Amino acid sequence: MRDLTGVVAYITGGSKGIGFGVAKKLLDSGMKVAISGRNKTSLEAATKQLGAGPNILALLSDVTNLENEQNAIAQILEKWGKLDVVVANAGVGHFAPIDELSETNWHQMIDTNLTGAFHTLKASVEALKISKGYFITIASLAGTNFFPMGAGYNATKFGVVGFTQAAMLDLRKYDIKVSTIMPGSVATHFNNNEPSPKDAWKIQPEDIGQLVNDLLNMHPRTLPSKIEVRPSRPDKK
């Protein structure tokens, strides 16, 4: 088991949902964690709830803006001097038949889910080359399974999977590991869901945090580059 004490991570979309679950698990492992988001109030609430003192850093950043992400990475390096792990988690979803999907919603998904992952990697890659670090995207089973009313969302998640796998081939020569995690149903606020006991059958955010922790503990010779994860049993309706 690798000692993760002092390892520095950056998680986009870290104020709630999967990002929050990953942040909590990594903090519990002794890591230093920066979380980012677009909402200052949500970030402050998440930081208070995580309660990790000097090991947590909240950063305002919109992943659709490369300069925002560059500034976020600069603040991490200024505070902790290095960056070891990046989790590109920020994402949005709008679901409608393709003839009803608005151009605004299409671009918001493309810009956040796909271009956002590119911006996060572009901003962090030089730091990861120095640390021989790890870049992880949070994709979705929607990145291999298409469904009605999901044309825009499917397009972004298929794109994230392809982007991550190609980036893995580009970056492993620098000893940077790259993986994508593709969850099924997760108990989060995604798509206006309000987590409640009825979501007990779903993957929990901390389960994805455990997966990230397990990846960081994998022997250096081994790279699980694409991980599909789903609830053990479907919802009993």
N, C-alpha and C positions, 0 to 999 in steps of 0.2 A: 504494500500500500504506500503510495507516494505521500510524502509530507507536503501538504498544500499551504502551510503557514507562510504568509507573506507574499504568495502569488497574487498578481494584480490582474483583475478582470474588468472588462467594460461590457455592459449589457444595455442595448437599446430597447426602448419601450419597457423599462424596468420598474415602473411605478405600480403595476398591477398585473394580474394574470400570470402567464407563463414567465415573463421576465422577472416578476416579483418572486415567484417560486424558485427560479434559478438563483436569484440574488441571495435569498435566504439560505439555501442549501450551501452555496459557496462561502458565505459568511460563517456559517456553522462549521465549515471545514477549515477556518482560520485564514481565509483569503481576504484581500482588500478588494472592495468592489465599488465601481462607479456605475451608477444607473442614470439613464437619460430619458427625457420625454419632453413633450411640448407644453405641459401644464405645470406651472410652478406649484400650485396648491397640491396637486396630486403627488408631485415629487416630495414635497415637504411632509405630507402625510405618510408616504411610504417610508421615508427615511426615519421618521419617528417610530413607526411600527417595527422596522427592522432593528432599531436600537443598537447599532453596532459601533457607536462612538466614532473614533478616528479611522475605523476601517471602512467607512461608507462615505461616498461622495456623490452628491446629486448634481446633475448637469442639465441645463436647459439646452435642448438641441432638437432640431427638426431634421430627420434623416433625408428629407427631400432636398436639403440644402447642403452641398458639399462643404462649404465654408463653415457651417455650423458644426459638422462632424470633425473637421480639422481643428477647430477651436476646442472641441470636447477632448480630443486626444491630447492636444497641447496642455490642457489643464491637468489631465491625468499624469502626464510625464513630469509636469512641474511639481505636482504634489508627491508622487511616489517614485519618480525616476525611471520607470520602466512600464511596459505593458506586455502581459504574458498570454492573456486569453481574451478573445472578443466574441460575444454572442449577439449576432444580428437578429433581433427578435421583433422589432417594430413592424406592425402590420395592421391593415384595415380590410374589411370585406363589405361589399355591396352585392346583393343578389337579386337578379331580375332577368326575365327573358331577354335575349340579345336585342330584340327589336324595341325593348323598353329601357334598356340600360342607358343611362345618360352619359354623355361625353365627359361631364365633370366627374362622375363616379368612376368611370374607366380610368381617367388620368390620375385620380387620387390613388387608386389601387396600384397602378403601374409605378407611379412616382414613389410611393411609400414602400410597397412590398418588394419590388424588383430593383428600381434605381436606388432606393434607400440602402439595400444590401450592398450594392456596388459602391455607393458613397462611403459606407462604413468601412469596407475593406480598403478602398483607395486611401482613406485617411489614416488607416492604422497599419498598413502593410510594412512600411519601413521600420516601425517599432517592432513588429512581429519578426522581421528578419533578424533584428538584433537579439531578441530573446529566444529565437527559435520556437515561436509560440504556437497558439492554436486558434483557428478561426472557425466558428460554428454558426450555421444559419438555422433558424427555425422555419422550416417549410410547412408541409402539410401532406396528408394522404391525398389531398386535392391536387398535389403535384404529379400524381400518376393516375388518379381516378376522376374522370370528368362526370358532371351531373347537370341536370336541367337547372337553369337560372344561375349557373356558375361560370359562364364563359369568361367574364372578366377576371374573377378570382382564380379560376383554373389557369388562365393564361399567365397570371403572375406567379403562381406556385410551381407550375411546370417550368417557368423561367428561372425561378430561384433554384430549383433542383439542378437544372442544366448549368446554370451559372456557377453553382458551388462545386459541382463535379469537375467542370473544366478548370476552375481556379485551383482545385486540388492538384491537378496535373501540372499546372504552371508553377505552383509554389512549393511542392515537396522537395525540389532541388535545393531550396533554402532551409530545409528541415522544418518548414512550417506545416503543421497538420491542418487539414481542412475536412470538415464533416458537415452533413446536413441531417437534421432530425425532422422526421415527418410524422407528426402526431395525428391521430384521429380525433374523436370527440374529447375535448378537455373542458373541465368545469371552470370557465372564466366568464368575463363580461362580454366576450366577443359576440358580435351581431345582436347587441342589446339584450343578451341573456343576463339574468340576475342569479348568480350561484346560490343554490339552496340544497337542502337535504335530498331533493329529487335528482340532483346531479351526482349522487354518491356512486353510481355505476360508471361514471366517466373517469378518464385519466384526471388526476389532480395536478395542479401546477408544480407541486413539490416532487411529483414523480418525474417530470421533465428535468427538474433540478438534479435529481439523483442520476439521471442518464448523463447529464453534462459532467457531474462529478466522476462517474464511472469512466467516461471518455478520458478525463484528465489522469486517471489512474491506470489507463491501459499501458502495457509495456511499449516503450518507444519504437520497437520494431513492427508494431501492429497498428493498422489504421482502419477502423470501421468507418468507411467513408459515407455510407448512406444507411440511415436507421429508420425503419418503419415501426411505429408503435401505436397500438390501438387498445381500447378497453378489452379486458379479458372476456367479458360477456356483454351482449347488446342490451339495450334498455328493455325491461319487461313492461310492455304496455298492455 
